[in-house]
Amino acid sequence: MAISEHKRGISSPQNSVSVIYFTNFLKNKVDKKRTFDELKDFATMMDIDQDGFIDVQDLNTVLGNLTNDRFYKNNGEALAISSGLSGFSET
């Protein structure tokens, strides 16, 4: 029996995973010591377009700005309040 798209965290928009699914990935595979809530905050900040999903464009924007100090200033404040990241590079 195939795993449903909903259980995998994949839904429209296409080729994306839900913030919760990505949070579970971070918790299970990347950083088991942090709390789920901390990782959910990180995943939510990575959802650049704030559509509830993390897709390739979100990841490219985050990765493309790893060296941009403004991107992380004040513990990620720019990410937390962004709605399109004007002033940041969308690679």
Buried (B, 14 or more C-beta within 10 A) or exposed (E): EEEEEEEEBBBEEEEBBBBBBBBBBBBEEEEEEBEEEBBBBBBBBBBBBBBEBBBEBBBBBBEBBEEEEEBBEEEBEBBEEBEEBEEBEBE
